[in-house]
Amino acid sequence: MIAGASARVPDPREAARAYADAGSRGDAEALYAMMTAASQRLPAARRRSSMITFQ
């Protein structure tokens, strides 16, 4: 084990559920916030996240 590392691996279902919930609400800001910092810096990332529509 690496010193300072958490022994518990986060359950990816929690992240998937949060993403799906934000998507079902049409909450582009929440979806954008879930992106990595590197992805947020991509020029078109902000525009694309604001164009997301859910039915």
N, C-alpha and C positions, 0 to 999 in steps of 0.2 A: 504494500500500500504506500502511496505517496504521502509524505508528511503534509498535513493541512488539507488533504483532499477529503471530501465527504464520502462516507461509506455507502450512502444511499444514492442510487441513480434515480433522477426524477422520472416519474411515469409520463411517457409521451402522450398518453391519452388525455392528461390534464391540459396540455398545450393545444392538442387537437380540438378538444371540447371548447376551450376559450376562443380559438380561431373560428370554429363553426358558429358559436353563439354571436360573435361580433359580425360575422358574415350574414347571418340570418337577420340581424338588426340593421344591416346596411351601414355599419359603423366603420367607415374607411379610416378614420383616425386611429381606432383601436388596431385595425389590421396593419396600418403603417407602423404603429408603435411596437408591434410584434416582430418586425423585420430587424435583422442585425444592423448594427451601425454602418457597416460597410455597404449593405444593400440600400440603406436610407440615403447614402451619399451618391448613389447612381443618379445621373441627371434626370432620367425619366421616371424614377421610382415614385416620386411625390405625385406626378400627374396621373400615373397609372392607378395608384391606390385611390385617388379621388374619383376615378371614372368607373369604379367597380359598382355594378348594380346587381341586386339580388331579387329574385322573383319568388 
